[in-house]
Amino acid sequence: MDFENKVALVTGASRGIGRAVAEVFAKGKAKLILTATTNSIDNVAKEISEKYGVEAIGVAGDISKEPDVKDLFKIIMEKFGRLDICVNNAGITKDGLSMRMSVEDFESVINVNLKSAFIVSKEAILLMMREKYGRIVNMSSIVGIRGNVGQANYAASKAGIIGLTKTLASEVAKRNITVNAVAPGFIDTDMTKAVADKAREEFLSLIPMNKAGQPEDIAEAVAFLASDRAKYITGQVLVVDGGLMLK
Ligand SMILES: NC(=O)c1ccc[n+]([C@@H]2O[C@H](COP(=O)([O-])OP(=O)(O)OC[C@H]3O[C@@H](n4cnc5c(N)ncnc54)[C@H](O)[C@@H]3O)[C@@H](O)[C@H]2O)c1
């Protein structure tokens, strides 16, 4: 897909799905701003820049904190002066049955997975409105649609992402900015490596395609929604799950 002359921000791009999204944009020649919690994001940006011959910068920080997001957007303005694509991908899990889940664990997952998408989108929309162009893609999950035992915090955050996506989409539709979400099923990343073997087998047994998805499967869906091919699609949730939701 062609992303030449587009400036794209991908949060949580040090590994997994975020990194795969960054690589699809880089293949399409986008200029990239990549974020993650640690400084390792600098090396990821350098690797991608050298591999695909595109400009890519890494910014470490906690995007659930408004000051960190303000700093991030200062860098975007200084370096590129505009933003065309924003992928709110960063996310964490802190699983446990609700009756044993601490309020802190509930809050921190909501903050990183949902509040960050609100803070980042707010800043992104301000820049996109100037250009009268924008694509925002938020990372939800099938767990946000159907719930999941042991993930009250995560499911609530991912359901919240769907409400946020639909609301933002309505608010900015007239400005030529689209806002959509992708809802992955079970994808092979560091996040799902932490899932216990038994739960993993149970998940896999429910997938009609009989295998976990790969980060690239999600990246292709994100890239489509961020491309000009999806210019009349807004407020939608694209499920990418090998058929898991059919069960
Ligand atoms: N892996 C799956 O099966 C799956 C399924 C559905 C949805 N998702 C969602 O896809 C997204 C990516 O998941 P993944 O499996 O690649 O995860 P991952 O754990 O491999 O990567 C998460 C990324 O988010 C970054 N991050 C975490 N907290 C952050 C913070 N406070 N500020 C900035 N960056 C932060 C990390 O640095 C990392 O780069 C998440 O939103 C996740 O909820 C994943």
PDBQT file of the ligand as one rigid body, heavy atoms in Angstrom, charges set to zero:
ROOT
HETATM    1  N1  LIG A 301      -1.757 -10.216  21.048  1.00  0.00    +0.000 N 
HETATM    2  C1  LIG A 301      -3.081 -10.398  20.972  1.00  0.00    +0.000 C 
HETATM    3  O1  LIG A 301      -3.577 -11.535  20.884  1.00  0.00    +0.000 OA
HETATM    4  C2  LIG A 301      -4.015  -9.223  20.982  1.00  0.00    +0.000 A 
HETATM    5  C3  LIG A 301      -5.370  -9.466  20.802  1.00  0.00    +0.000 A 
HETATM    6  C4  LIG A 301      -6.267  -8.399  20.797  1.00  0.00    +0.000 A 
HETATM    7  C5  LIG A 301      -5.794  -7.116  20.964  1.00  0.00    +0.000 A 
HETATM    8  N2  LIG A 301      -4.453  -6.896  21.147  1.00  0.00    +0.000 N 
HETATM    9  C6  LIG A 301      -4.027  -5.507  21.339  1.00  0.00    +0.000 C 
HETATM   10  O2  LIG A 301      -3.041  -5.166  20.375  1.00  0.00    +0.000 OA
HETATM   11  C7  LIG A 301      -2.140  -4.206  20.937  1.00  0.00    +0.000 C 
HETATM   12  C8  LIG A 301      -0.711  -4.693  20.791  1.00  0.00    +0.000 C 
HETATM   13  O3  LIG A 301      -0.605  -5.938  21.457  1.00  0.00    +0.000 OA
HETATM   14  P1  LIG A 301       0.701  -6.861  21.393  1.00  0.00    +0.000 P 
HETATM   15  O4  LIG A 301       0.230  -8.249  21.570  1.00  0.00    +0.000 OA
HETATM   16  O5  LIG A 301       1.533  -6.494  20.228  1.00  0.00    +0.000 OA
HETATM   17  O6  LIG A 301       1.408  -6.394  22.765  1.00  0.00    +0.000 OA
HETATM   18  P2  LIG A 301       2.927  -6.352  23.225  1.00  0.00    +0.000 P 
HETATM   19  O7  LIG A 301       2.908  -6.532  24.703  1.00  0.00    +0.000 OA
HETATM   20  O8  LIG A 301       3.779  -7.278  22.419  1.00  0.00    +0.000 OA
HETATM   21  O9  LIG A 301       3.357  -4.835  22.877  1.00  0.00    +0.000 OA
HETATM   22  C9  LIG A 301       2.768  -3.751  23.540  1.00  0.00    +0.000 C 
HETATM   23  C10 LIG A 301       3.466  -2.462  23.176  1.00  0.00    +0.000 C 
HETATM   24  O10 LIG A 301       2.820  -1.394  23.906  1.00  0.00    +0.000 OA
HETATM   25  C11 LIG A 301       3.826  -0.590  24.522  1.00  0.00    +0.000 C 
HETATM   26  N3  LIG A 301       3.283   0.032  25.738  1.00  0.00    +0.000 N 
HETATM   27  C12 LIG A 301       2.722  -0.577  26.815  1.00  0.00    +0.000 A 
HETATM   28  N4  LIG A 301       2.385   0.331  27.735  1.00  0.00    +0.000 NA
HETATM   29  C13 LIG A 301       2.715   1.557  27.238  1.00  0.00    +0.000 A 
HETATM   30  C14 LIG A 301       2.616   2.883  27.719  1.00  0.00    +0.000 A 
HETATM   31  N5  LIG A 301       2.091   3.161  28.912  1.00  0.00    +0.000 N 
HETATM   32  N6  LIG A 301       3.077   3.893  26.942  1.00  0.00    +0.000 NA
HETATM   33  C15 LIG A 301       3.619   3.636  25.738  1.00  0.00    +0.000 A 
HETATM   34  N7  LIG A 301       3.723   2.389  25.217  1.00  0.00    +0.000 NA
HETATM   35  C16 LIG A 301       3.285   1.371  25.963  1.00  0.00    +0.000 A 
HETATM   36  C17 LIG A 301       4.970  -1.535  24.811  1.00  0.00    +0.000 C 
HETATM   37  O11 LIG A 301       6.179  -0.796  24.978  1.00  0.00    +0.000 OA
HETATM   38  C18 LIG A 301       4.949  -2.396  23.541  1.00  0.00    +0.000 C 
HETATM   39  O12 LIG A 301       5.654  -1.731  22.506  1.00  0.00    +0.000 OA
HETATM   40  C19 LIG A 301      -2.590  -3.989  22.383  1.00  0.00    +0.000 C 
HETATM   41  O13 LIG A 301      -3.448  -2.880  22.467  1.00  0.00    +0.000 OA
HETATM   42  C20 LIG A 301      -3.361  -5.266  22.685  1.00  0.00    +0.000 C 
HETATM   43  O14 LIG A 301      -4.304  -5.081  23.702  1.00  0.00    +0.000 OA
HETATM   44  C21 LIG A 301      -3.564  -7.912  21.157  1.00  0.00    +0.000 A 
ENDROOT
TORSDOF 0
